[in-house]
Amino acid sequence: MELPYDVIANILYRVGVYDILENAQKVCTTWHKICKDPAMWRVINMENNFKDVNRNGRSLMQEMCKHAVDRSQDQLIDITVCDFANKELLEYIADRSSQLRRLELAFCYGRFCPMLTTRKINYDLVWHCGDGIATAIGENLPKLKHLELSGHIMSNNRLQAILDGCPKLELLDLR
């Protein structure tokens, strides 16, 4: 007896992007079909599985992320990228994800998407938020409702630039 489609999809989603692309889709025809379904790729959560490896690991994760974004077929609404994003990858995501509403980048930042309503930028170490990132948020995220800037030190002027540029901001977390 075969499991229902939605149960298999739920199981595969819990396996994670890396294991879906590298292993799960190769198990059988049914799993392959589910892994190709754009609905499986509406939410993408990717961590760098090669943190202790060299720059090639980041390149591999960037390529896998692009593949996952392509599989979403412009249905992507939420993506988390941890420790491997660069400007090229963020532009790739932005260009192919018109429905994107939430972007979380850990240990990296770059070009922003104007339709975002949630944005998180977290750092383990205290980091001084430069004029560039505060200005970029204020100028490029007019629909932002939730902003989390953990581990940042920010001047009042930089904070004001964000508040002025994000009139719909409901939640601001400056831990």
C-alpha positions in Angstrom: 0.0 0.0 0.0 1.4 3.4 -1.1 1.2 6.4 1.2 -0.9 9.4 0.0 0.8 12.1 -1.9 0.5 14.7 0.8 2.0 12.4 3.4 5.0 11.7 1.3 5.4 15.4 0.5 5.3 16.2 4.2 8.0 13.6 4.9 10.2 14.8 2.1 9.9 18.5 3.1 11.2 17.5 6.6 14.2 15.8 4.9 15.5 19.1 3.7 16.6 20.6 0.4 20.1 19.1 0.3 18.9 15.6 0.9 15.9 15.9 -1.5 18.2 17.1 -4.4 21.0 14.6 -3.6 19.1 11.5 -2.5 15.3 11.4 -2.0 14.3 12.3 -5.6 16.3 9.2 -6.7 14.4 6.7 -4.6 11.5 6.0 -6.9 9.3 7.5 -9.6 6.6 8.7 -7.1 9.2 10.5 -4.9 10.8 12.0 -8.0 7.5 13.3 -9.2 6.7 14.8 -5.8 10.2 16.4 -5.6 9.6 18.1 -8.9 6.2 19.6 -7.8 6.6 23.4 -7.5 4.4 23.3 -4.4 7.2 21.5 -2.6 9.4 24.5 -3.2 7.2 27.4 -2.0 9.2 27.5 1.3 13.0 26.8 1.0 15.2 26.5 4.1 18.9 26.0 3.3 21.9 25.9 5.6 25.5 25.5 4.3 26.1 21.8 4.8 29.8 22.3 4.0 30.7 24.9 6.7 34.0 23.1 7.4 34.9 22.7 3.8 36.3 25.3 1.5 34.8 27.8 -0.9 33.7 25.0 -3.2 31.1 24.0 -0.6 29.5 27.4 -0.8 29.5 27.3 -4.6 27.7 23.9 -4.5 25.1 25.2 -2.0 24.6 28.3 -4.2 23.9 26.0 -7.2 21.6 23.8 -5.2 19.7 26.9 -4.0 19.3 28.1 -7.6 18.0 24.6 -8.6 15.5 24.7 -5.7 14.4 28.3 -6.7 13.9 27.1 -10.3 11.8 24.1 -9.1 9.5 26.6 -7.4 8.5 27.9 -10.8 7.9 31.4 -9.3 5.8 30.0 -6.5 8.5 30.7 -3.9 7.1 32.8 -0.9 9.7 32.2 1.8 13.4 31.4 1.7 16.1 31.1 4.4 19.7 31.0 3.3 22.4 30.5 5.9 26.1 31.1 5.3 26.5 30.9 1.6 24.6 33.7 -0.2 26.3 36.3 -2.4 25.1 39.1 -4.6 24.7 36.8 -7.6 22.5 34.3 -5.7 20.3 37.0 -4.2 19.8 38.6 -7.6 19.0 35.1 -9.0 16.4 34.6 -6.3 14.9 38.1 -6.7 14.6 37.7 -10.5 12.8 34.4 -10.3 10.6 34.9 -7.3 7.9 37.6 -7.8 5.8 36.0 -5.0 8.6 36.2 -2.4 7.3 37.6 0.9 10.0 36.5 3.4 13.8 36.4 3.1 16.0 35.4 5.9 19.8 35.6 5.4 22.1 34.6 8.2 25.7 35.7 8.0 25.2 37.4 4.7 23.3 40.3 3.1 22.7 41.8 -0.3 20.1 43.1 -2.8 16.6 43.3 -1.4 13.2 42.5 -2.9 10.6 45.3 -2.8 7.7 42.9 -2.1 9.2 41.5 1.1 7.1 41.9 4.2 9.5 40.1 6.6 13.3 40.5 6.8 15.8 39.1 9.3 19.5 39.9 9.5 21.2 38.1 12.4 24.8 38.0 13.4 26.4 36.0 16.2 28.9 38.8 16.8 28.0 42.4 17.4 28.2 44.2 14.1 28.0 48.0 13.4 25.2 48.5 10.9 26.6 50.8 8.2 24.8 53.5 6.4 24.6 51.2 3.4 22.4 48.5 4.9 20.1 50.9 6.7 19.7 53.0 3.6 19.1 49.9 1.5 16.4 48.7 3.8 14.7 52.2 3.9 14.9 52.7 0.1 14.0 49.2 -1.1 11.5 47.7 1.3 8.4 49.9 1.4 6.1 46.9 2.2 8.2 45.7 5.1 6.1 44.8 8.2 8.6 42.9 10.3 12.3 43.6 10.6 14.7 41.8 12.8 18.3 43.1 13.2 19.9 41.0 15.9 23.4 41.7 16.9 23.6 45.1 15.2 24.6 48.5 16.6 22.7 51.3 14.9 22.6 55.1 15.2 19.4 57.0 15.6 19.9 58.5 12.1 20.2 55.0 10.5 17.1 53.8 12.4 15.2 56.9 11.2 16.1 56.1 7.6 14.5 52.6 8.1 11.4 54.0 9.8 11.0 56.7 7.1 11.3 54.2 4.2 9.2 51.5 5.7 5.8 53.1 6.6 4.1 49.7 7.1 6.6 48.5 9.7 4.7 46.9 12.6 7.5 45.0 14.3 11.1 46.1 14.7 13.4 43.8 16.7 16.8 45.3 17.5 18.2 42.8 19.9 
